[in-house]
Each structure stands twice: as C-alpha cells, then as structure tokens.
Amino acid sequence: MADVRIEHTYNCSVDTLWEKIFFEADYNDRLFKEALKFPAYEQTSYNDTGSEIRRSVEVTPELGPMPGPLKKLIGDGLGYREDGVFNKATKRYKITITPNKMADKVTITGEMWAEPLGDDKCKRVFTCSVNAKIFAVGGMLESKTIEDMKKSYEIGARFTNEYIAEKGL
C-alpha cells in the first residue's frame, strides 16, 4: 500500500472553493479536458441532498511513459470512475476510485478538505491510499499511480488559481 498527501494553496476562501468552484460544470470540463488533457471526462451522476453532495465522474486520463511490465498488464484505455461524497457540515470530500481494469485487485480511496490561510486563501489537502494486490508489479503500479496523481494535482492547482483569477472569485 502507498499513501500520499498533496497540498496546494488556492487564492480563494474555503467556502468559495466548495460553493463556487469544485462542483461547477464549467470548471470541471475545463480542468479535465483542457488543463489535464484527459481524452474523456463525464459527470455521470450528481445528487445534492441538502446535507451532502454525491457525485460520480468517469474519466480516461492521458497515460504518460510507463514501465514495460505495467504497460503489458494495463494495455491501452485505462480509465476510472470516481465516486465522491461531500459532507456539507464538515466540508470534507471522500472518494473511492474504481479502475476500469483490475478493479478487484486495485483499491484507491481518498479524502479532500481545505484549511483557511487568511484573507481569501486556503490550503487544499488531499490524502490518498493506493493498494494494488498484483503479484510482482503491485508496488510499481502504486508508485506510478501516486506519481501521476501528484502531477495531475499540480496542474490542477495552477489551473484552479487561473480560473479563480479569470472569474474574479
């Protein structure tokens, strides 16, 4: 199992992040399709119950260079479904990621929240655990997943701050 904690500073308040950015369709379309250059992104469900938001998205990320054993194992067209629940009271978003290949052998769970940093700034924190139970290459897959996640979140953080500035948030 491999764990990661990813932190970025956003130029907005915690409330602005959750209420005006994170769940907005325009933001997500542009983040996944333009900034991250994912070949496919679709929000497949969204339900606001009043106390929580439940959302599912299906994506196909752009795969970068991959070690030979992983490329052979995974092949082309790797995608995943992210199921998330945002608790409005705690302002925490918990996710489960289910890959479209080897879903019975790979478990990815995470939690996201934001901490205030003063005047219209916050620190977005994402913690994640990746567990791949695959003989001989599980650790390699875990490391590659975390490496790709860190890169995507860095790109996402830059895009988010640009989006905040563009929208005057």
N, C-alpha and C positions, 0 to 999 in steps of 0.2 A: 504494500500500500504506500502511496505517495501523497503527501499533503502540501498545500501551498496557501500562502496568504499574500494577496495582491492589494496594494493600496495606491490610490491616486487622489490628488486634490482637485476639486471642481470649484469653479468660480460662481457658485450659487449656494443658496441655503439648502438644508436638508429637505425642507418642505417643497421647495422648487424642484429639486431633483425628483422626488417621488410624484408630486402632483402635476407638474407641467412638462416633464421630460421623459422619464423612464418608460411609461406605458403609452406614449403618444405614437400613433401610426407613422407620421411623417419622420419622426426621429428614428424609429426602428428601421423603416425602409431604407433610409439614407445610411444609417450606421452599417447595416448588414450588406447592402448592395453596393454602395459607393465607397465607404471607408474601408470596410473589411474585404470587399470584393468577393463575397460569397456567391457562388453560382446560383444558389437557391435559398430563399428565405420566405416563410409564410407563417403568419399567426393563424393557428388552426382553431383556437378557442380562447374566449375571454369572458369572464363572468365576475362582475362586481356585486358581492352580496351585501355590501354596506360595511361589514367589518373586515372583509378581506377581498383580495383580487386573486382569482385563479386564472392562469394563462398558460397556454401551450403554444410553442413555436416549433416548426420543423425547418432545419437548415442543412445545407451541404456546404461545408467550409472549403476554402481553397487549400489544398494539401501542398505543402512545400516538400523539399527534399526529405526522403525517408530512408532509413536503413533498409538494406535488401531484405532481411527476414520479415520486417514489418510490411514492406511493400507486397511481398509474396502472400503474406497472411491476409492483409486487408484488401488488396487489389484497388480498383477504382470505385468511385461513387460512394465514399464513406460519408454518411450523414448522421444526424441525430435528432431526437425530439427532446426538447427541454420543457418539463412541466414545473411550473413555479406557483408558489402561494405567497402573497404579500399580506402580512398581518398589519392592518392599519394602525392598531394601537401601539405595537412595538416598533413599527416601521422597519421590519425585517422581511427579507425575501428569501425563502428557502426553495432550492431547486433540486430536481432529480433529472439527470441526463441519461437517456436511453439510446445507445448507438443502434444504427440500423443493421449492424453486423455484430455478431458475438454478444448479443445483449445478455445472454445467460452467463457470460464469463467476465463482463466488464461492468463495474458499478461506479458511477460518478455522482456525488452529492455535494451540495454547497450551500452557503448562506451569504447574503449580502446585506449590508447596512451602511448608514452614513453617520458620521460624527461631526457636529458643528465645529468650525475652526474660527469663529469670529464673524466679522462683517461679510456677509454674503459669500462665504467659503465653507466647504465641507470636505471631509475626507471620506471617500467611498472605500469600504473594506469588503473584500471578497475572500472567503476561506473555502477551500475545496479539498475533497478527498477523492483520489482515483485508485481503484483497486481492480487489477486485471489478473484473473486466475487463468493464465495461459502458460503452459509448460515452456520453459526456455526463453520466452520473449515477453512475459508479463511485465517485468520490471522495465524493459526497454519501451514498451507501449505506455506505461505510466509516465515515464520520463518525457517521452515525446509529446504526450497529451498536455502535460504541465508546461513544457516549453512553448508549445503552440498557444496555449491559453494565455500565458504571460505576454506573448507578442500581440495577440488579439486585444487583450485588455489595455495594453499601452496605446495601440492605435485607437481604440475606443475612447480612451481618456482624452487624447488630443482632439478627436472629433467632437466629443461632448463639450469641451470648453469652446471650440469654434462655434458649435451650434448655440450655446448659451449666449455668446457674443453676438452672433447673427440675429437671434431672436430677441435680444435685449432683455434676457431673463436674469 
